[in-house]
Amino acid sequence: MANTEYTVSLPFTLGFTGSVETTIDQTKIWSDKVLTVVGTALGERTQRYYFGSKVHFEAFENVEQAKEGIEKAVSEAFSAYLPLLTFRGIRSSYSPDTGQLNVTILYSLPDEALSEVKIGNVQIDGNQPPKEF
């Protein structure tokens, strides 16, 4: 019998029988892991204070600094929490009309298959909060 990894499918849902939905799709499993690491701000989890990334701090930078900062933050998060994946970079596009930066993370799975996940839209406009690391 082959070792098949399965895990809770995100977003968390219950099936029609009341059971927790799971998945064995490795691309989905890794995508969920990437989104969990990158989407968690440092200090957000009280029991794992240093878990996550600094992506959230880049929302108040100018566009070029935000792109560079996001790429650096994602690279650091991959090194620390996703060592089985290979970070390939980010693809981003900025819309001056809406002030939004769209970011997609590019990476390789453990079997060397290329994959990507969109981490969402970052609103670049706004008041600048204090930056603490």
RAJORA-V560775 format. One record per backbone hydrogen bond with DSSP energy under -0.5 kcal/mol. NH is the residue of the N-H (numbers start at 0). CO is the residue of the C=O. If there is no record, write none. Layout:
{{NH	CO} {NH	CO}}
//
This chain:
{{3	1} {4	2} {6	22} {8	20} {14	18} {17	14} {20	12} {22	6} {25	23} {28	24} {29	25} {30	26} {31	27} {32	28} {33	29} {34	30} {35	31} {36	32} {37	33} {38	34} {39	35} {39	36} {40	38} {41	52} {42	48} {43	40} {45	43} {50	47} {52	39} {56	53} {57	54} {58	55} {59	56} {60	57} {65	61} {66	62} {67	63} {68	64} {69	65} {70	66} {71	67} {72	68} {73	69} {74	70} {75	71} {76	72} {77	73} {78	74} {79	75} {80	76} {81	76} {81	77} {84	81} {85	107} {86	84} {87	105} {88	105} {90	103} {92	101} {94	99} {95	93} {98	94} {99	94} {100	121} {101	92} {101	99} {102	119} {103	90} {104	116} {105	88} {106	114} {107	85} {108	112} {111	108} {114	106} {116	104} {118	102} {118	116} {119	102} {121	100} {122	120} {123	98} {123	121} {124	98} {128	126} {131	129}}
//
